[in-house]
């Protein structure tokens, strides 16, 4: 069974930057896409950014221009670089991956943007 290992969450000041990473716990053969979702307290889980192994990227309007996403195909790792962070970016961020035609979710990592 594949597990998604998330790292990089924490506390950051408004205007600061943070990078989240997600890596499958085991070697895999077919990675189609990886993405980051987020969910704040009492809110709905929403797509933040996603990337396919073909290099296609998509971003939520709220983060477009501030966040970037990249995938390392050799390591099957996806990185979410977050810049110009705002308090409203505070949420639990979840890694998502499509691997071998199955969907997987990480356990979530807290990102808090506060002064």
N, C-alpha and C positions, 0 to 999 in steps of 0.2 A: 504494500500500500504506500502510495506517495504522500508525503507530508510537505507542506510549504513552510519553510523556516523564514520568519520575518525578523528584520533588525533595523535599527536606526531611529526608532521612536524616542520621544523625550520632550523636554520643555525647552522652548525657544522664545525669544523676545519678538514682538511685532517687528516686521521688516527683516528679520533674520532668515537664515536658510537651514535646511535639514534634508538629509538624504535617507530614503527608505530603500531597503534591499529585500529581495525575496528569492530564495533558492530552494529547489526541490531537495528533499533529504536523501534521495537516492538517484542513481544514474537513470536517465530515461532516453528513449529513442525518438519519440515523436512529440515535440512541443509545438503547438499551433499558435497559442496566444497567451499572454500574461497581462494582468491589469491590476490596478489598485482601486478599491472602493473605499468609501468612508461612511461612517454613521455617527452622528452626534447624539447627545442625550435626548431621547424621545423622538428622534427623527428617523427618516427612512434611509436605508442604505442606498447610496448613489455612486455611480461611476465617476471616478476622478480622472483617470487616464488609462489607456490601454494600448497595447502594441502587439502586432502579429509577427510571426517569424519571417514574414515577407517585408517587414519594415513599415507597415501601415500604422499610423498613430491617430488616436482620437483623444480629445480632452473635454472635460466639462467646461461650459462657458465661464464658470466662476473662477477657474484656475488657468484658463488659456492665456498664454503669454507669461505666466509666472512659474509654471511647472513644466518640466521636461521628463520624458520617459525614454529609456534605452534598454535594449536587451543584448546580453552577451550569449550568442548562440552556442559557443563552445562550452560555457559553464551553465547555460540555461538559467541565467540570473537576470532579473529585471530590476532596474534601479529607477526610483522616482526622485528626481532632484526638485526640491521645493524651495522657491525663493520668494522674497517679498511677502513673507507669511503674515497673515492677518488673524486676529482673534477668531473670526468665523471659520478659519481652517481647523480649529480645534475639533477633534473627533477621534474615534477609533478607526484606524486604517486597516483594511483587510486585503491581503493578496489573493488574487484569483488566477487560476491557470487552467487551460485546456490542454490536457496531456493524453495522448493515445485515445482520443475521442471521449474522454471523461473529464468532468469538471471537478476542481478541487478548490477549497478555501483554506486560507490560513486562519490562525486563531485570533488575529488582530493585534495591533500595536498602537498604544496611545500616543497621540501627538497633541501637545498643549501649547498654544500660542498665547502668552500672557506677559505683561510687564510686571 
